[in-house]
Amino acid sequence: MLFDEFKLIRLKSDTNILPFNCGNTDLNGFLFDDAKNYANQLLATTFIIQSETETVAYFNYLNDKISHTEIGNKKTFLDRISSILPQGKDGYTSYPAVKIGRLAVSQNFKGNGYGRDILNFTKALFVDNNRTGCKFITVDAYRESLDFYLKNGFKYLSSRDKKSDTRLMYFNLGSLNDY
């Protein structure tokens, strides 16, 4: 497994980032140009996975929510996920989530299941050690990553972004827990 073979490091301002190339300039650029700044400003927490000589993968988390107003048609949204949402006295207008802001695996390590391992780690982390109250994992998935997220249990949140470069997707953490 990924975390047995390599070091998992929480990125800090003094962390040495070893060479990395996932083949996507935006994802590469974020790691080298923005990730430390996001951490310093308390906007996102980034974790890197390193071998002795290079960065194998990285991912980061930030707080999010799924809100009826962001989805558009409240009735359609409620119909789609009403069976998995807790029902309050008046219902809820939003639900807490953790967003995977970025997830990238080096081209040298793609195809080994490391992306899946990161998602499984994330799911377990927020179910077994859910410190903030988190019902969903969300991601703005790049078009080329949609199949990856679908295979790992994520669903589209809306159809409004069908033609966009990214699609908002969610995973229901409650599906992993017996209530």
Secondary structure as the mmCIF struct_conf table of DSSP 4:
data_model
#
loop_
_struct_conf.conf_type_id
_struct_conf.id
_struct_conf.beg_label_comp_id
_struct_conf.beg_label_asym_id
_struct_conf.beg_label_seq_id
_struct_conf.end_label_comp_id
_struct_conf.end_label_asym_id
_struct_conf.end_label_seq_id
HELX_RH_AL_P HELX_RH_AL_P1 LEU A 2 GLU A 5
BEND BEND1 PHE A 6 PHE A 6
STRN STRN1 LYS A 7 ARG A 10
TURN_TY1_P TURN_TY1_P1 SER A 13 ASP A 14
HELX_LH_PP_P HELX_LH_PP_P1 THR A 15 PRO A 19
BEND BEND2 GLY A 23 GLY A 23
HELX_RH_AL_P HELX_RH_AL_P2 THR A 25 GLY A 29
HELX_RH_PI_P HELX_RH_PI_P1 PHE A 30 ASP A 34
HELX_RH_AL_P HELX_RH_AL_P3 ALA A 35 ASN A 40
TURN_TY1_P TURN_TY1_P2 GLN A 41 LEU A 42
BEND BEND3 LEU A 43 LEU A 43
STRN STRN2 THR A 45 GLN A 50
BEND BEND4 GLU A 52 GLU A 54
STRN STRN3 THR A 55 SER A 67
HELX_RH_AL_P HELX_RH_AL_P4 HIS A 68 ILE A 71
BEND BEND5 GLY A 72 GLY A 72
HELX_RH_AL_P HELX_RH_AL_P5 LYS A 74 ILE A 81
HELX_RH_3T_P HELX_RH_3T_P1 SER A 82 ILE A 84
BEND BEND6 LEU A 85 LEU A 85
BEND BEND7 LYS A 89 ASP A 90
BEND BEND8 THR A 93 THR A 93
STRN STRN4 SER A 94 VAL A 105
TURN_TY1_P TURN_TY1_P3 GLN A 107 GLY A 111
BEND BEND9 ASN A 112 GLY A 113
HELX_RH_AL_P HELX_RH_AL_P6 TYR A 114 ASP A 128
TURN_TY1_P TURN_TY1_P4 ASN A 129 ASN A 129
BEND BEND10 ARG A 131 THR A 132
STRN STRN5 PHE A 136 TYR A 142
HELX_RH_3T_P HELX_RH_3T_P2 ARG A 143 SER A 145
HELX_RH_AL_P HELX_RH_AL_P7 LEU A 146 LYS A 151
TURN_TY1_P TURN_TY1_P5 ASN A 152 GLY A 153
STRN STRN6 LYS A 155 TYR A 156
BEND BEND11 LEU A 157 LEU A 157
BEND BEND12 SER A 159 SER A 159
TURN_TY1_P TURN_TY1_P6 ARG A 160 LYS A 163
BEND BEND13 SER A 164 ASP A 165
STRN STRN7 THR A 166 ASN A 172
HELX_RH_3T_P HELX_RH_3T_P3 LEU A 173 LEU A 176
BEND BEND14 ASN A 177 ASN A 177
#
